[in-house]
Amino acid sequence: MLSTVARRAVARTVNPVVRGWMNYYGRFYRSALYPLFDRINTYLLRWIQKKYRVGMKQALQRLAQGHTLRPKYFAHWTWAAPAGARSRTTRAV
């Protein structure tokens, strides 16, 4: 119960600001936002690590699982998925 409330509080705090950046900067300099989105995901990973006391690998899995279950939970996930949720493509040899 508390973890759900904490996640909602984080999303409620971050989403309006990120949406504003996406609307403003996305109009003329969208590529500048992708490093910012990666940085936000890094902060989310650190938060998961501290809150649940897990390592980086498990934090990445949890973030990817969260993206899979709710891809629009954080506003920036509509443009850039977290690192663990990105699909890996294999090259045909």
Rosetta constraint file for C-alpha pairs under 8 A:
AtomPair CA 1 CA 5 HARMONIC 6.43 0.50
AtomPair CA 2 CA 6 HARMONIC 6.08 0.50
AtomPair CA 3 CA 7 HARMONIC 6.09 0.50
AtomPair CA 4 CA 8 HARMONIC 6.18 0.50
AtomPair CA 5 CA 9 HARMONIC 6.11 0.50
AtomPair CA 6 CA 10 HARMONIC 6.23 0.50
AtomPair CA 7 CA 11 HARMONIC 6.16 0.50
AtomPair CA 8 CA 12 HARMONIC 5.85 0.50
AtomPair CA 9 CA 13 HARMONIC 6.09 0.50
AtomPair CA 10 CA 14 HARMONIC 6.09 0.50
AtomPair CA 11 CA 15 HARMONIC 5.60 0.50
AtomPair CA 11 CA 73 HARMONIC 7.05 0.50
AtomPair CA 11 CA 74 HARMONIC 5.97 0.50
AtomPair CA 12 CA 16 HARMONIC 7.21 0.50
AtomPair CA 13 CA 17 HARMONIC 7.64 0.50
AtomPair CA 14 CA 18 HARMONIC 6.22 0.50
AtomPair CA 14 CA 74 HARMONIC 7.75 0.50
AtomPair CA 15 CA 19 HARMONIC 5.87 0.50
AtomPair CA 15 CA 74 HARMONIC 6.04 0.50
AtomPair CA 15 CA 75 HARMONIC 5.40 0.50
AtomPair CA 15 CA 76 HARMONIC 7.85 0.50
AtomPair CA 16 CA 20 HARMONIC 6.19 0.50
AtomPair CA 17 CA 21 HARMONIC 6.42 0.50
AtomPair CA 18 CA 22 HARMONIC 6.08 0.50
AtomPair CA 18 CA 75 HARMONIC 6.55 0.50
AtomPair CA 18 CA 76 HARMONIC 6.71 0.50
AtomPair CA 19 CA 23 HARMONIC 6.09 0.50
AtomPair CA 19 CA 75 HARMONIC 6.14 0.50
AtomPair CA 19 CA 76 HARMONIC 7.46 0.50
AtomPair CA 20 CA 24 HARMONIC 6.08 0.50
AtomPair CA 21 CA 25 HARMONIC 5.57 0.50
AtomPair CA 21 CA 26 HARMONIC 7.14 0.50
AtomPair CA 22 CA 26 HARMONIC 4.84 0.50
AtomPair CA 22 CA 27 HARMONIC 7.88 0.50
AtomPair CA 22 CA 30 HARMONIC 7.70 0.50
AtomPair CA 22 CA 33 HARMONIC 7.53 0.50
AtomPair CA 22 CA 76 HARMONIC 7.87 0.50
AtomPair CA 23 CA 27 HARMONIC 6.51 0.50
AtomPair CA 24 CA 28 HARMONIC 7.92 0.50
AtomPair CA 25 CA 29 HARMONIC 5.44 0.50
AtomPair CA 25 CA 30 HARMONIC 6.01 0.50
AtomPair CA 25 CA 32 HARMONIC 7.98 0.50
AtomPair CA 25 CA 33 HARMONIC 7.48 0.50
AtomPair CA 26 CA 30 HARMONIC 4.17 0.50
AtomPair CA 26 CA 31 HARMONIC 7.90 0.50
AtomPair CA 26 CA 33 HARMONIC 7.47 0.50
AtomPair CA 29 CA 33 HARMONIC 7.61 0.50
AtomPair CA 30 CA 34 HARMONIC 7.56 0.50
AtomPair CA 32 CA 36 HARMONIC 7.43 0.50
AtomPair CA 33 CA 37 HARMONIC 6.22 0.50
AtomPair CA 34 CA 38 HARMONIC 6.27 0.50
AtomPair CA 34 CA 80 HARMONIC 7.01 0.50
AtomPair CA 35 CA 39 HARMONIC 6.21 0.50
AtomPair CA 36 CA 40 HARMONIC 6.25 0.50
AtomPair CA 37 CA 41 HARMONIC 6.24 0.50
AtomPair CA 37 CA 76 HARMONIC 6.27 0.50
AtomPair CA 37 CA 80 HARMONIC 6.80 0.50
AtomPair CA 38 CA 42 HARMONIC 6.21 0.50
AtomPair CA 38 CA 80 HARMONIC 7.91 0.50
AtomPair CA 38 CA 82 HARMONIC 7.30 0.50
AtomPair CA 39 CA 43 HARMONIC 6.34 0.50
AtomPair CA 40 CA 44 HARMONIC 6.25 0.50
AtomPair CA 41 CA 45 HARMONIC 6.14 0.50
AtomPair CA 41 CA 82 HARMONIC 6.19 0.50
AtomPair CA 42 CA 46 HARMONIC 6.31 0.50
AtomPair CA 43 CA 47 HARMONIC 6.17 0.50
AtomPair CA 44 CA 48 HARMONIC 6.20 0.50
AtomPair CA 44 CA 63 HARMONIC 7.92 0.50
AtomPair CA 45 CA 49 HARMONIC 6.18 0.50
AtomPair CA 45 CA 56 HARMONIC 7.52 0.50
AtomPair CA 45 CA 59 HARMONIC 5.88 0.50
AtomPair CA 45 CA 60 HARMONIC 6.71 0.50
AtomPair CA 45 CA 63 HARMONIC 7.02 0.50
AtomPair CA 46 CA 50 HARMONIC 6.19 0.50
AtomPair CA 47 CA 51 HARMONIC 5.91 0.50
AtomPair CA 48 CA 52 HARMONIC 5.81 0.50
AtomPair CA 48 CA 53 HARMONIC 7.53 0.50
AtomPair CA 48 CA 54 HARMONIC 7.51 0.50
AtomPair CA 48 CA 59 HARMONIC 5.89 0.50
AtomPair CA 48 CA 62 HARMONIC 7.99 0.50
AtomPair CA 49 CA 53 HARMONIC 5.11 0.50
AtomPair CA 49 CA 54 HARMONIC 4.95 0.50
AtomPair CA 49 CA 55 HARMONIC 6.12 0.50
AtomPair CA 49 CA 56 HARMONIC 6.87 0.50
AtomPair CA 49 CA 59 HARMONIC 5.87 0.50
AtomPair CA 50 CA 54 HARMONIC 7.26 0.50
AtomPair CA 54 CA 58 HARMONIC 6.14 0.50
AtomPair CA 54 CA 59 HARMONIC 6.32 0.50
AtomPair CA 55 CA 59 HARMONIC 6.12 0.50
AtomPair CA 56 CA 60 HARMONIC 6.07 0.50
AtomPair CA 57 CA 61 HARMONIC 6.35 0.50
AtomPair CA 58 CA 62 HARMONIC 6.14 0.50
AtomPair CA 59 CA 63 HARMONIC 6.12 0.50
AtomPair CA 60 CA 64 HARMONIC 6.07 0.50
AtomPair CA 60 CA 83 HARMONIC 7.49 0.50
AtomPair CA 60 CA 84 HARMONIC 5.51 0.50
AtomPair CA 61 CA 65 HARMONIC 6.00 0.50
AtomPair CA 61 CA 84 HARMONIC 6.35 0.50
AtomPair CA 62 CA 66 HARMONIC 6.06 0.50
AtomPair CA 63 CA 67 HARMONIC 6.24 0.50
AtomPair CA 63 CA 82 HARMONIC 7.04 0.50
AtomPair CA 63 CA 84 HARMONIC 7.11 0.50
AtomPair CA 63 CA 85 HARMONIC 7.71 0.50
AtomPair CA 64 CA 68 HARMONIC 6.17 0.50
AtomPair CA 64 CA 82 HARMONIC 6.43 0.50
AtomPair CA 64 CA 83 HARMONIC 7.51 0.50
AtomPair CA 64 CA 84 HARMONIC 5.06 0.50
AtomPair CA 64 CA 85 HARMONIC 4.47 0.50
AtomPair CA 65 CA 69 HARMONIC 6.17 0.50
AtomPair CA 65 CA 85 HARMONIC 7.49 0.50
AtomPair CA 66 CA 70 HARMONIC 5.91 0.50
AtomPair CA 66 CA 71 HARMONIC 7.43 0.50
AtomPair CA 67 CA 71 HARMONIC 4.58 0.50
AtomPair CA 67 CA 72 HARMONIC 7.67 0.50
AtomPair CA 67 CA 73 HARMONIC 7.55 0.50
AtomPair CA 67 CA 77 HARMONIC 7.54 0.50
AtomPair CA 67 CA 81 HARMONIC 7.29 0.50
AtomPair CA 67 CA 82 HARMONIC 7.34 0.50
AtomPair CA 67 CA 85 HARMONIC 6.79 0.50
AtomPair CA 68 CA 85 HARMONIC 7.26 0.50
AtomPair CA 71 CA 77 HARMONIC 6.28 0.50
AtomPair CA 71 CA 78 HARMONIC 6.92 0.50
AtomPair CA 72 CA 77 HARMONIC 6.10 0.50
AtomPair CA 72 CA 78 HARMONIC 6.05 0.50
AtomPair CA 73 CA 77 HARMONIC 7.46 0.50
AtomPair CA 74 CA 78 HARMONIC 7.83 0.50
AtomPair CA 76 CA 80 HARMONIC 6.13 0.50
AtomPair CA 76 CA 81 HARMONIC 7.82 0.50
AtomPair CA 77 CA 81 HARMONIC 4.94 0.50
AtomPair CA 77 CA 82 HARMONIC 7.14 0.50
AtomPair CA 81 CA 85 HARMONIC 6.13 0.50
AtomPair CA 81 CA 86 HARMONIC 6.09 0.50
AtomPair CA 82 CA 86 HARMONIC 6.51 0.50
